[in-house]
Amino acid sequence: MQEQARTRVAGLYLSGEEYMSLRGKNITLCLTGAISAYKGLELARLLVKSGAVLRPAMTESAEKFVSALSLGVLAQNKVFTNVFQGDDEGYVSHIDIAQGTDLVILAPATANIIGKIAAGLADCPVSLIVMATTAPVIIAPSMNTLMWENAQVQENVAKLKARGYVFVGPDSGELACGTTGMGRLSAPQEILEAIDGVLTEKDLQGERVLVTAGPTREYLDPVRFLSNASSAMMGYAIAADAAKRGAEVRLISGPTCLPSPRGVVRTEVTSALEMNKAAMEACADATIIVATAAVSDFYPAAVSEQKMKKGLTPPYLELRMSPDILKNMAEQKTPSQILIGFALETEGLVENACRKLLEKNLDMIVANSTAAMESETNEVSIITAETGDKGVEKLAEIKKTALAEVILHRALRLRCLKPLAL
């Protein structure tokens, strides 16, 4: 088990029904005695909505904060709370649960339960399950900042990470004790993303994926610039999904408010010249390159050091051609590399995309219209060098998060034709 990437960014979370990796999976959700246990109820709801078969468990202290009845109703299953409940349950119920689960998640996980697991102690329903399972275990800590920063707690966390336990959070924020700091339980949606990441097939293991994303800004003066409406959502979704599927991911991003997906190395740039430099430095080591960035075609020949004042006539603006980043990468492409580009057109979508595919020596191109620039969805045509305009794959409107999976699946098909270089 390795610490997995947080795979979605603000505005790009999947709805519960879209977590294909969770459908039919047996997941054990364990709550321990933190005031944030109420968030475990929401996590239970999301897991059931995703199609998982949920078996919940609680410590005695967790029942001081939320009821087993509430958890059981949301989980649609009886809650395991007492290892000595009688013959109808069997005193080895924890073995049945532990051996029949695909994943165990502790949310919230207190300093106490983390210490027990690190020490190999098993004296409550949750610690018994963890000791007896061979399935992946995710731990989402929740505690006071001073408790989280305690040297013994950190030693226990480091020990469990070294053993392969996956940690999600904690986050920094307002705590129930009235202070602010590290120790806040991660949001249920973020924990769900981590579960999805652990259970997703690592079919991109060994691949080094380079993604360019977002717009560029070409400044005219300290406050004005030439740019476009690219949201960067498509590139971030691809980077996130690639990381979730086991790839080593480098993301070169123009200006955006989107947070970096966990597990992705992000390089921030502003202009086309900066993106070209970063991309050329990174592309040699990549095995799959996906160029989603909406790079400015022109940049000003001169930049005013001071804000340009409004005059009687508009200022004269001299523009120069920006570097063709996709073409530059294509010229350095090795036989084993897969290069995927995007084409945004206002007319002749497929025709112009096919021309770009050939002229820039791409392996695949994704053609879309301007309607996708600020939307969470996209409607595209996918064209590969192998089939050209004779094999255009048209996809109806689809969320960019789902489209990212499709694009990377197509990249794996291309990998069959271009084996990974050793």
C-alpha positions in Angstrom: 0.0 0.0 0.0 1.3 3.4 -0.9 0.1 6.9 0.0 -2.3 7.7 -2.8 -3.1 10.9 -4.6 -6.0 13.1 -3.9 -7.6 12.9 -7.3 -10.0 15.6 -7.7 -9.8 19.4 -7.4 -12.4 22.0 -6.4 -15.3 22.0 -8.9 -14.3 18.6 -10.3 -15.5 16.1 -7.6 -17.3 13.1 -9.0 -20.8 12.4 -7.8 -21.2 9.2 -5.9 -22.6 7.2 -8.8 -19.4 7.9 -10.9 -16.9 6.0 -8.6 -16.7 2.9 -10.8 -13.9 1.5 -8.7 -16.1 1.3 -5.6 -19.1 -0.5 -7.0 -19.6 -3.9 -5.4 -16.5 -3.4 -3.2 -16.7 -4.5 0.5 -15.6 -1.6 2.6 -15.3 -1.5 6.3 -15.9 1.9 7.8 -14.6 2.4 11.4 -15.5 5.3 13.6 -13.5 6.2 16.8 -14.1 8.6 19.6 -13.6 12.1 18.1 -16.2 14.8 17.9 -15.8 14.7 14.1 -17.4 11.3 14.1 -20.5 13.0 12.6 -18.5 13.3 9.4 -18.2 9.6 9.3 -22.0 9.4 8.9 -21.7 11.5 5.7 -18.8 9.3 4.5 -21.1 6.3 5.0 -23.8 7.9 2.9 -21.3 8.7 0.1 -19.9 5.2 0.1 -23.3 3.6 -0.2 -24.2 6.0 -2.9 -21.1 5.0 -4.8 -22.3 1.4 -4.8 -20.0 0.0 -2.1 -21.2 -2.7 0.3 -20.5 -1.2 3.7 -19.8 -2.9 6.9 -19.5 -0.4 9.7 -17.8 -0.7 13.1 -17.5 1.7 16.1 -15.5 1.9 19.3 -17.4 2.4 22.5 -16.1 6.0 22.7 -17.4 6.7 19.2 -20.9 6.0 20.4 -20.6 8.9 22.8 -20.7 11.2 19.7 -22.9 9.4 17.2 -25.3 6.6 17.6 -24.8 3.1 16.1 -28.4 3.4 14.9 -27.6 6.4 12.8 -24.5 4.8 11.3 -26.4 1.5 10.6 -29.2 3.2 8.8 -26.8 5.2 6.5 -24.6 2.2 6.0 -27.6 -0.1 5.4 -25.9 -2.7 7.6 -25.6 -3.7 11.2 -22.8 -1.9 13.1 -20.1 -4.0 14.8 -19.7 -2.5 18.3 -19.0 -5.4 20.7 -16.9 -8.4 20.1 -18.8 -10.2 22.9 -22.3 -9.8 21.6 -23.3 -13.4 21.8 -23.4 -16.5 19.7 -25.7 -15.0 17.1 -22.9 -12.7 16.1 -20.0 -15.0 17.1 -17.1 -13.8 19.1 -14.9 -13.9 16.0 -17.1 -11.4 14.0 -14.0 -9.2 13.6 -12.3 -12.0 11.7 -15.2 -12.4 9.3 -15.3 -8.7 8.7 -11.5 -8.4 8.4 -11.1 -11.2 6.0 -14.1 -10.3 3.8 -13.2 -6.7 3.2 -11.5 -5.0 0.3 -10.5 -2.0 2.3 -10.7 -0.7 5.9 -11.1 3.1 6.5 -10.8 4.7 9.9 -12.5 8.1 9.9 -12.1 9.7 12.3 -9.0 8.1 13.8 -8.0 9.3 17.2 -4.4 9.4 18.6 -5.5 6.5 20.8 -6.4 4.2 17.9 -3.3 5.2 16.0 -1.2 4.3 19.0 -3.0 1.0 19.5 -2.4 -0.1 15.9 1.2 1.0 15.9 1.8 -1.0 19.1 -0.1 -4.0 17.8 -2.8 -3.8 20.5 -6.3 -5.2 19.8 -8.9 -4.5 22.5 -11.8 -2.9 20.7 -13.8 -3.7 17.5 -11.8 -1.3 15.3 -8.3 -2.4 16.5 -9.3 -6.1 16.2 -10.4 -5.6 12.6 -7.2 -3.8 11.7 -5.0 -6.4 13.3 -6.8 -9.2 11.4 -7.1 -7.8 7.9 -4.7 -8.1 5.0 -6.7 -5.4 3.0 -5.4 -1.9 2.5 -6.1 0.4 5.5 -6.7 4.1 5.3 -6.4 6.3 8.4 -8.0 9.8 8.6 -6.7 11.4 11.8 -8.7 13.8 13.9 -7.4 15.4 17.1 -6.3 18.6 18.7 -3.2 20.3 17.2 -1.0 19.7 20.2 -2.0 16.0 20.2 -1.2 15.7 16.4 2.2 17.4 16.9 3.1 15.2 19.9 6.3 13.4 19.2 4.9 10.0 20.1 1.9 10.4 17.8 4.2 11.5 15.0 6.4 8.5 15.7 3.4 6.2 15.5 2.2 7.8 12.3 5.6 7.4 10.7 5.8 3.8 11.8 2.4 3.0 10.2 3.2 4.8 7.0 6.4 2.7 6.7 4.2 -0.4 7.1 2.0 0.7 4.2 -0.9 2.3 5.9 -2.4 5.2 3.9 -3.0 8.5 5.7 -5.5 11.2 4.5 -5.0 14.4 6.3 -5.4 15.8 8.9 -6.2 19.3 7.5 -5.7 22.7 9.1 -8.6 24.7 10.3 -10.9 25.5 13.2 -11.1 22.8 15.8 -13.9 21.8 18.2 -11.7 22.9 21.2 -11.9 26.5 19.9 -8.3 26.6 18.5 -7.1 26.7 14.9 -4.4 24.5 13.6 -3.6 21.1 12.1 -5.8 18.2 13.3 -9.1 18.7 11.5 -10.6 15.6 9.9 -10.4 15.8 6.1 -13.7 16.4 4.3 -15.7 13.2 3.6 -15.4 13.8 -0.2 -11.6 14.0 0.1 -11.6 10.7 2.0 -13.8 9.2 -0.6 -11.3 10.2 -3.2 -8.5 8.5 -1.3 -10.6 5.3 -1.1 -11.2 5.5 -4.8 -7.5 6.0 -5.4 -6.5 3.0 -3.3 -9.0 0.7 -5.0 -8.4 1.9 -8.6 -6.3 -0.4 -10.8 -2.8 0.8 -11.1 -2.7 0.3 -14.9 -0.4 3.3 -15.4 2.3 2.0 -13.0 5.7 2.7 -14.5 4.5 5.5 -16.8 5.8 9.1 -16.4 3.0 11.4 -17.5 3.6 15.1 -18.4 0.5 17.3 -18.5 0.3 21.0 -19.6 -2.8 22.8 -18.4 -4.5 26.1 -18.2 -4.1 29.4 -20.0 -1.0 31.6 -20.3 -0.9 35.3 -19.6 1.0 37.7 -21.8 1.4 40.9 -19.9 1.1 44.3 -21.6 1.9 46.2 -18.4 1.8 45.4 -14.7 -2.0 44.9 -14.7 -3.1 44.0 -18.2 -2.5 40.9 -20.1 -3.6 38.8 -23.2 -5.2 35.5 -22.2 -8.2 33.2 -22.7 -11.0 31.6 -20.8 -9.3 28.2 -20.2 -10.3 26.9 -16.7 -7.5 24.2 -16.6 -10.1 21.7 -15.4 -9.3 19.2 -18.2 -5.6 19.1 -17.6 -6.0 18.9 -13.8 -8.5 16.0 -14.2 -6.0 14.1 -16.4 -3.1 14.7 -14.0 -5.2 13.6 -11.1 -6.5 10.4 -12.8 -3.0 9.5 -14.0 -1.7 9.8 -10.5 -4.6 7.8 -9.1 -3.8 5.0 -11.6 -0.1 4.8 -10.5 1.7 7.1 -12.9 4.4 9.5 -11.9 2.9 12.8 -12.9 4.4 16.2 -13.7 1.9 19.1 -14.2 2.9 22.3 -15.8 0.2 24.8 -15.2 -0.7 28.3 -16.3 -2.5 30.6 -13.9 -5.5 29.0 -12.2 -7.2 28.9 -8.8 -7.4 25.1 -8.8 -5.4 23.3 -6.1 -2.8 20.7 -7.0 -4.0 17.1 -7.0 -2.1 15.3 -4.3 0.8 13.2 -5.6 1.3 15.4 -8.6 4.5 17.5 -9.0 3.2 20.9 -10.2 5.3 23.6 -11.9 3.6 27.0 -12.1 4.2 29.2 -15.1 2.7 32.4 -16.4 3.6 33.1 -20.0 3.9 31.0 -23.2 7.7 31.4 -23.1 7.8 30.1 -19.5 5.6 27.2 -20.4 7.7 26.3 -23.4 10.9 26.3 -21.3 9.3 24.1 -18.6 7.8 21.7 -21.1 10.9 21.3 -23.0 12.9 20.5 -19.9 10.3 18.0 -18.7 9.3 16.2 -21.9 12.4 14.2 -22.4 11.7 12.0 -19.4 8.0 11.6 -20.0 6.5 8.4 -21.5 3.1 10.0 -22.0 2.6 13.7 -22.8 -0.9 15.3 -22.7 -0.9 18.9 -23.9 -4.2 20.4 -22.8 -2.9 24.0 -22.2 -4.5 26.8 -24.0 -1.3 28.7 -24.9 -1.5 32.2 -26.2 -0.5 32.4 -29.9 0.9 35.9 -29.5 2.8 37.9 -26.9 3.6 41.7 -26.9 6.9 42.7 -28.3 7.4 45.2 -25.4 6.0 45.3 -21.9 5.4 48.6 -20.2 7.0 48.9 -16.8 4.1 51.2 -15.6 0.4 51.0 -16.1 -0.5 52.4 -19.5 -2.7 55.4 -19.2 -5.8 56.0 -21.2 -5.1 58.5 -24.0 -6.9 60.1 -26.9 -6.0 57.2 -29.1 -5.4 53.5 -28.3 -1.8 52.4 -27.9 -0.1 50.6 -30.7 0.3 47.0 -29.9 3.1 45.0 -31.6 2.8 41.2 -31.2 5.2 38.4 -31.7 4.4 34.7 -32.3 4.6 32.5 -29.3 6.6 29.3 -29.5 4.7 26.3 -30.7 5.1 24.1 -27.6 3.3 21.1 -29.0 5.4 21.1 -32.2 8.6 21.6 -30.2 7.9 18.6 -28.1 6.9 16.5 -31.2 10.2 17.3 -32.8 12.0 15.7 -29.8 9.6 12.8 -29.4 11.2 9.4 -29.2 9.6 6.3 -30.8 8.4 5.0 -27.4 6.7 8.3 -26.3 3.0 9.0 -26.7 2.1 12.6 -27.5 -1.5 13.7 -27.2 -2.7 17.1 -28.1 -6.0 19.1 -28.0 -7.6 21.2 -30.7 -10.0 23.9 -29.9 -11.8 25.1 -33.1 -14.7 27.4 -33.9 -15.2 25.7 -37.4 -14.1 22.7 -39.3 -13.5 20.9 -36.0 -12.5 17.4 -37.3 -10.8 18.6 -40.4 -8.6 21.1 -38.6 -7.9 18.6 -35.8 -6.8 16.0 -38.3 -4.5 18.5 -40.0 -3.0 19.4 -36.6 -2.5 15.7 -35.8 -0.4 15.2 -38.9 1.5 18.5 -39.0 2.6 18.1 -35.4 3.3 14.4 -35.4 0.9 13.5 -32.7 -0.3 10.1 -31.7 -3.7 11.3 -30.7 -5.7 14.5 -30.7 -8.8 15.5 -28.8 -11.0 18.0 -30.7 -13.4 20.2 -28.9 -15.2 23.6 -29.2 -15.0 26.8 -27.2 -18.0 25.7 -25.2 -15.8 23.5 -23.1 -13.4 26.3 -21.9 -15.2 27.2 -18.7 -17.4 24.1 -18.3 -17.1 21.0 -16.2 -18.2 19.0 -19.2 -16.9 18.5 -22.7 -18.1 17.1 -26.0 -15.2 15.9 -28.1 -14.0 13.9 -31.0 -10.9 11.7 -30.5 -8.7 11.0 -33.5 -5.5 8.8 -33.5 -2.7 8.8 -36.0 -3.4 5.1 -36.6 -7.0 5.7 -37.9 -7.0 9.4 -38.9 -10.3 10.8 -40.1 -11.5 7.3 -41.0 -11.9 6.4 -37.3 -13.1 9.5 -35.5 -14.5 8.6 -32.0 -17.2 11.1 -31.1 -18.2 11.3 -27.4 -21.4 13.0 -26.3 -21.3 15.5 -23.5 -19.3 14.0 -20.7 -17.8 15.3 -17.4 -14.1 16.2 -17.7 -13.3 13.9 -14.9 -14.8 11.0 -16.8 -13.2 12.2 -20.1 -9.8 12.1 -18.4 -10.3 8.4 -17.8 -11.2 7.8 -21.4 -8.2 9.7 -22.7 -5.8 7.8 -20.5 -7.5 4.5 -21.5 -6.9 5.4 -25.1 -3.2 6.2 -24.2 -2.9 2.7 -22.9 -4.2 1.3 -26.2 -1.5 3.3 -27.9 1.0 1.9 -25.4 0.3 -1.6 -26.9 1.6 -0.3 -30.2 4.5 1.5 -28.6 6.1 -0.5 -25.8 7.5 1.4 -22.9 11.2 2.0 -23.3 13.4 0.3 -20.7 
